[in-house]
Amino acid sequence: QVQLVESGGGLVQPGGSLRLSCAASGFTLDDSVMGWFRQAPGKEREGVECFSSSENNLYDATFVKGRFAISRDNARNTVYLEMNRLEPEDTAVYYCAATSRELQRPRAYYFCLNSSSEGDYWGQGTQVTVSS
């Protein structure tokens, strides 16, 4: 059974940093398509950063602007999202997700832009609030 558990959210001042963690179970990261997504109040969910292990491919949204970095620790089966230079517009619930759907390549790109609430695996989310 696939399970994703996020942690690391919180309140941070503009310009600050946070590291989110996603502990995965039920599958291994070294053969996965996973990513971080976020949803702000009143807005649709959007992909932040996604990767495809088999393609060694990464996608990050334009709003990331080099401020965020996704990484993974295969030994711990954990994915991280390092977020720097946070802005109030980054305030949202952040979700970790994985998919087993057949996707077009590059899969990181298509997963980030075409996630499925029912067809993919999701964590419970962690709140990130950027405010002074």
C-alpha positions as CSV (number, residue, x, y, z in Angstrom):
1,Q,0.0,0.0,0.0
2,V,1.4,3.3,-1.1
3,Q,1.7,5.9,1.6
4,L,3.1,9.4,1.6
5,V,3.6,11.5,4.7
6,E,4.7,15.1,4.5
7,S,6.3,17.2,7.2
8,G,8.3,20.4,7.6
9,G,5.7,23.1,6.9
10,G,5.2,26.2,9.1
11,L,5.3,29.9,9.3
12,V,8.3,31.7,7.8
13,Q,9.1,35.4,7.1
14,P,9.5,36.6,3.5
15,G,13.0,35.8,2.3
16,G,13.2,32.8,4.6
17,S,13.7,29.1,4.0
18,L,11.9,25.8,4.7
19,R,12.6,22.2,3.9
20,L,9.7,19.9,3.4
21,S,10.0,16.1,3.7
22,C,7.9,13.3,2.2
23,A,8.4,9.9,3.6
24,A,7.3,7.3,1.1
25,S,6.3,3.6,1.7
26,G,4.9,0.9,-0.5
27,F,7.2,1.6,-3.4
28,T,10.8,2.6,-4.0
29,L,12.0,6.0,-5.2
30,D,14.6,4.7,-7.6
31,D,11.8,3.7,-10.0
32,S,9.2,6.4,-9.5
33,V,7.6,9.5,-10.9
34,M,7.0,11.9,-8.0
35,G,6.6,15.5,-7.3
36,W,5.6,18.4,-5.0
37,F,2.4,20.3,-5.6
38,R,0.7,23.2,-3.9
39,Q,-2.8,24.7,-3.5
40,A,-3.4,28.2,-2.3
41,P,-6.8,29.3,-1.0
42,G,-9.2,29.9,-3.9
43,K,-6.7,28.6,-6.4
44,E,-6.3,25.4,-8.3
45,R,-3.6,22.9,-7.4
46,E,-0.3,23.4,-9.3
47,G,2.8,21.4,-9.8
48,V,5.9,22.8,-8.2
49,E,8.7,20.3,-9.0
50,C,8.6,16.8,-10.3
51,F,11.1,14.1,-11.2
52,S,11.2,10.8,-13.1
53,S,13.8,8.5,-11.6
54,S,14.1,6.2,-14.7
55,E,14.6,9.1,-17.1
56,N,16.7,11.1,-14.6
57,N,14.5,14.0,-15.5
58,L,13.4,17.0,-13.6
59,Y,10.7,19.6,-14.1
60,D,10.2,22.8,-12.1
61,A,7.5,25.4,-12.5
62,T,8.4,28.8,-13.8
63,F,7.4,30.5,-10.6
64,V,10.2,28.5,-8.8
65,K,12.8,30.8,-10.4
66,G,15.7,28.8,-9.0
67,R,14.5,29.2,-5.4
68,F,13.4,25.6,-4.8
69,A,15.1,22.3,-5.2
70,I,13.8,18.8,-5.1
71,S,16.0,16.0,-3.9
72,R,15.6,12.4,-2.7
73,D,17.3,10.0,-0.4
74,N,16.8,6.5,-1.8
75,A,18.1,4.9,1.4
76,R,15.5,6.7,3.5
77,N,12.8,6.5,0.7
78,T,12.3,10.2,1.3
79,V,11.8,13.1,-1.0
80,Y,12.6,16.7,0.0
81,L,11.7,20.2,-1.2
82,E,14.2,22.8,-0.2
83,M,12.6,26.2,-0.5
84,N,14.6,29.5,-0.3
85,R,13.8,33.1,-0.7
86,L,10.2,32.4,0.1
87,E,7.6,35.0,-0.9
88,P,4.0,35.6,0.4
89,E,2.7,34.2,-2.9
90,D,4.2,30.8,-1.9
91,T,1.7,30.5,0.9
92,A,-0.2,27.3,0.3
93,V,-0.8,23.7,1.3
94,Y,2.1,21.6,-0.2
95,Y,1.5,18.1,-1.2
96,C,3.8,15.2,-2.1
97,A,2.5,12.9,-4.8
98,A,3.4,9.9,-6.8
99,T,2.0,8.3,-9.9
100,S,1.9,4.8,-11.4
101,R,-0.1,6.0,-14.5
102,E,1.4,5.6,-17.9
103,L,2.5,9.1,-18.9
104,Q,4.0,10.7,-22.0
105,R,7.7,11.4,-21.8
106,P,9.2,13.5,-20.3
107,R,7.1,12.1,-17.5
108,A,8.2,14.7,-14.9
109,Y,6.8,17.4,-17.1
110,Y,3.5,15.7,-17.8
111,F,3.1,14.6,-14.2
112,C,3.5,18.2,-12.9
113,L,1.1,19.5,-15.4
114,N,-1.5,16.7,-15.4
115,S,-1.8,15.3,-11.9
116,S,-4.9,13.4,-10.9
117,S,-6.7,13.6,-7.6
118,E,-8.1,10.1,-8.0
119,G,-5.5,8.4,-10.2
120,D,-2.4,9.4,-8.2
121,Y,-1.1,8.9,-4.7
122,W,-1.2,11.9,-2.4
123,G,0.0,12.8,1.1
124,Q,-2.1,14.7,3.6
125,G,-0.4,18.0,2.9
126,T,1.6,20.4,5.0
127,Q,0.8,24.1,5.4
128,V,3.4,26.7,4.4
129,T,2.7,30.3,5.4
130,V,5.0,33.1,4.4
131,S,4.2,36.3,6.3
132,S,5.9,39.0,8.3
